[in-house]
Amino acid sequence: MIRRSTLRSQIATALRDEILAGRLGTGRQFTVKEIAEQYGVSATPVREALLDLAAQGLLDVEQHRGFRVHEYTLEDYLAMCEARRLVVDGVLHEGAYTHGAGEGISGESAENLASVRRRADAAERAARAGDLDVLIAYDLRFWRELGGLISNPYIGDFLDRLRVQCWVYAVPRLRARSSLRGHLWAGHSALLDALERSDADAAREVVADYNAHALTLVGAEGGQDGRSAEDREGAEDREGAGQARGDDGAGCDA
């Protein structure tokens, strides 16, 4: 028999995955009864799961109306990226990943690192292939397991929440592109290599490249409108020919 607390967690995870996949889109409204009927369970664990997701910032509670998938703005995304950058930079500066003196990560952390390496390899393959669904799954696992190597578990939990929120903002923009092949960040192994060497400077460079890549893809640098350079140039050409049409086809790699 599945315990209610386990069922609550399973429902929350399933709904989070639905949001990340874009199947529960931004602004989508639903009730506890609707979700309970969908999963064939009672209302109590569903209500608890939805409140958990609301606490994580993924849902808005609408009094007497149910829940709505939260809508993140570009300003929210920029603030999340900045928060993530500051925290990760602080962690790397303090050397929290090295777990003491010596060359690189050792002991139990070295065993855990082998699992993180497998996540990194899988995430990079998905990124290069432009397979967004697979990338999101392995990217979240990669950062979650990497966060487990931090000596402070609260920092790992905070970064995991930020990463999920960033993906929620990114997904609809990424899916608007005709192809993602070659556009997604694939520096997971480079970051691990730097951490294994206890090279904080190199790790910070990889993370800085990651953040810059994400901001460039959403057009956040220079106040752009979220389209790729190719899309903007094409729109300008069409506008010059009197055939302009809106195209929001750019995305971001959370």
N, C-alpha and C positions, 0 to 999 in steps of 0.2 A: 504494500500500500504506500502510495506517495504521500509524504507529509505535506501539510498545507504550506509550510514555509518553503519547501522545495518546489511545490507547484507555483507558488507566488514568484519565485525566482525564475522558473522556467517560462512563465507567461511574460514576465518583464523582459527576459532575454529575447523571446520570440518577437515581441512587439518592437523592441529596440532594433532588431534586425530588419523588421518590416519598414521601419522609418529610415534606416540607413540605406536600404535597397530602393527607397523612393516609392514603395507600394502604399505606404501611409504618407501621403504628401503633405507638405507644409499647409497649415490651415485646415486640414481635414478634421472634421468633428465626429465624435462617436460617443456612445454611452457604455456604461458598465454592462448593461444587459446585452448590447450588441456583441461585445467582445466575449462575454460569458457564453452566449449561444454559439459563437464562431468556434470556440475551443471546447464546447461541451462540458463546461465546469460550472461550479457555483459562483455566485457574485462576489463572495468575500475575498478569495485570493486574487480575483481580477481587480477589484477595487484597490487592494493593497499594492498590487503590481503597478497599477496606473499611478498611484500616489508616489511610489518609488521613482517612477520615470519623471513625474512632475518635479520631485525633489532634485533630480539630476538635470533639470532645465530642458527636458525634451518635450514635455507636455505642459499645457496651460489648463488649470482647473476653471471651468466655467460654471458658476453657481446655478444649480437647478437645470443645467443643460448638458453636463457631462464633461468631456475633455476635448482639447484641440491640440493638434501637433504644433509645437512652437515655431514661430517664424523668426529666424535670425537675419539681421541686417548686415550689410557690409561693415558698418561701424562695429557691430558685435564681433564679426569675424576678425577684424583688425585688432580689437582689444584682446580677443582670445589668443591670437598669434603672439601679441606682445607679452601677455602673461606667461604663455608657454616658453617664450624665449628667455624671459627673465629668470624663471624658475630653473630651466635646464642649464642656463649659463651659471647660475649660483651653485647648482649641484656639481657641475664639472669643475668649477673653481675650487670647491671644497674637497674634490676628489672622492665623493661619496660612492662612486662606482668601484673604486679600487680595493675597498675593504682592507685597509691597512698597508703596511710597508711591503716592499718587494716589487718584483717585476710583473706587472699586469695583474689580472684577476686569477686567484688560485683557490684550491680547496673545493668546498661545496659550490662556490660561485663558478668555478671552472666547469663543473658538471652541468650546472644550470645554463651556462653559456652555450654549451653544445646544442641545447634545445632552442635557444634564441637564434643560433646560427641557422638552424633548419628553417625557422620562421623567416629569417632574413632572405634565405635563398628562394623560398617559395614566393615571398612578396616581390622580390626583384623579377622573377620570371613573369609573374602576373602583370607587373608594371610595364615591362618591356612589350608584353603581348597586348597591352591595353585592356586586360580583363578586369574591369572595375570591381565586380562582385567578389572575385577571388582575392584581389588586392586588399580590399577593405578588411576582409576576414583575417588575412595573415598579417597585415600591417598592424591591426589592433592587438593581435596576439604578440607580435614582435615587441611593440612598445610596452605592453602590459608585462611581459616576462622580463624585459629589460628593466622596467620599473621595479620589479621584484628584487633586483640586485642593489637597489638603493637602500641604505641603512635606515631610512625613515619611511615607513609604509604610507604615512599620510601624504607625502609628496607623490608617491607612485599613484595613489588613488586620485589625487587632484589632477595629475597629468593625464591619466586615463580618461577622466571625465571631459577634460578639455579636448582631447583628441576625438572623442565620439561627437562632441558638439561641432567641432570643425568639419568633420565628415558630413554631418547632417546639412550644414550650409553648402558644402562643396558638391554633394551628389547631384542635385538637379542641374547644376551648371555644367558638370562634367558630362552628364548624359545628353546634354544639348549638342555636344560636338559630334560630328559625323564619324570621327575615329579618335581613339585615345592612344593608339600605338605610338610610342616614342615621346609622349607628352607627360607621362607620369614619373614622379621622382623614384629613383631606384638606387639610393645610396645607403641602404641598410647595412650591407657588409662592410662598406668603408667606415661607417661609424663603429661597428664592432671591432674592426681591425685597430682603430685608434684607441678604443677602450682597453683592448687586450694589451696594448703597449703602454698603457697608462699615459697616453699622450693627450692631455687635456686640450692643448692648443689645436691639435689636428681634429679632435672631436668637435670642438667649438666651430671650426671651419666647416665641417660637414653639416652641422646643425644650422649654421648661418646660410649655407647654400640651400638647404632644405626650406628654410623659411622664405628666402628670397624667391625660390622657385614657386612656392605657393602663392605669394603675393603677386608675382608677375603674371601667373595664369589667370588670376581674378581681375587683373588690370588695376590693382590697388596702387601700384607705383605710378606716380605722376598724375593721379586723379583720373585714370582711364575708366571706361564704362563697363569693364568686365569682359570685353571681347578679345579674342586673340589678335595679334598684329595683322595676320593674314585677313581676318574678317574685317578689321577696321579699314585696311587698305582697299579691300574689295568694295566695301560700302562707299568709301570716298570716290572710287572710280565710277560706281553706279550713280552716286549723287551728281558727279560732274556730267554724267550722260543723261541726267534727268530721270534716272530709273532707280532712285534710292529705295531701299526697303530695310526695315529693322532686322538685325540679326544678333541675338544674344548668345551666340554659340560658344563662348569661352567658358572655361571652368577653372577649378583649382584643385590641387592635390593637397588634401588636408594634412 
